[in-house]
Amino acid sequence: MAKTFFEELNSTATGVAYKNINLKKAALAFFANSGNATIADLCKELNLSTPKVTNLVNDLITDGLVMDYGKIESTGGRKPNLYGLVPDSAFFIGVDVKQDHLNLGLSDLHKNLITTVEGLPYKLDNTKESLEELCLLINQFIDGLTVPKEKILGIGINIQGRINYATGYNYSLFHFDDEPLSKVIADKVGIQVFLENDSRAMAYGEFSSDIVNGEKNVLFLNLDYGIGMGVVINGELYYGKSGYSGEVGHIPMFDNEIICHCGKKGCLETEASGWALVSMFRQKLAAGSSSMLTRNHKSPDDIHMHDIIEAANNDDMLAIEMLGKVGENLGRGVALLMNIFNPELVILGGALSEAREHIRLPIRSAMNKYSLSLVSNDSALKMSRLGEKAGIIGACLLVRNKVLIS
């Protein structure tokens, strides 16, 4: 009995079987990226004969991945049949790992988000216990789904750090043994896993949303406790030689003695990040400044980034002042990026972007002040449209691309 697509995908195929599974993946990728198509369209795309493509499509129909959507209008001769994906025939999971929570989602073959879980409590630490908890929470999410596990073709996990997306290693977190982190997690969840840098996945999620209107050169800034960046050049994610592009938070921007999390001094993150915002705010309170937050927290040590953002959105003057200072410092960094990349669009996302105009306006002001006007005048600056869902959507889309195309 012939193997189904799912069985072939999870087997070690060689020879004709290997070629066959890759042809199926190529056909699925074409449907996924171009929509419904005819046999003639597939013949042209795959450079194969009509009988070969017809057999290929029939196999995919038997596997339940493709269906016949009926005949279409034709300028002459017989009307051709239109074929396309069956949306609920395959699924992908996206896991967006934050510092203090997880966002998880399931998407179908048509890129529709079927279900999401946002804000699931989780503490990211570079320990084996934290890794075990991550795997446990992913397994619990999978167990709670109504779709068969064998139809889940891959899991995309976004996490901070220096990630080699091609090998599955994270050299900043959970690097405890010789095996790639992607394989370690895959062994625990029973589904193939692909790692991606969190900022890059969020960038791809935003780039695939309606916030982008034809722009091909886009920068996405992930403004959280740290600062990350995803770069899209000519419509494609830019990785760099080893996959470590986008470490904008570690550009040496300031002449200070503040030690960054990377171990160096003067990084952009030291004065223009969530960590910097919390530090500045606590120092101001210690020096005698007042805030509505002191009425709700026992000590400055109990105040965190989301508290300051919420206070600013409720007109707390100290919170607004500190966000303005962080925003101005961020704007200097954005101006540097403008002068280097001359992008069509810069998108501000991440937790700090929830401060909306309190962070956007000082960034825009400093950007205009420090960048070359000829470079930045026609560059748009927008706030994230997807919010917390950016990473989930980006992870699902990227793992979908990797499963179908790689």
ABEGO torsion letter per residue (X at the ends): XBBBAAAAAABBBBEAAAAAAAAAAAAAAAAAAAEBBBAAAAAAAAGBBAAAAAAAAAAAAAAGABBBAEBBBBAEEBBBBBBBBBAAABBBBBBBBBAABBBBBBBBAAGBBABBBBGBBBBBBBBAAAAAAAAAAAAAAAAABABBAAABABBBBBBBEBBBAAAGBBAABGBABABBAAAAAAAAAGBBBBBBBAAAAAAAAAAABAABBGBABBBBBBBBABBBBBBBBGGBBBAEAAGABGBAAABBABBBABBBAAGBBGBAAAAABAAAAAAAAAAAAAAGBBBAAAAABABAAABBAAAAAAAAAAGBAAAAAAAAAAAAAAAAAAAAAAAAAGBABBBBBEAAAAAEAAAAAAAAAAAAAABBAAAAAABBBBBBAAEAAAAAAAAAAAAAAAAAAX
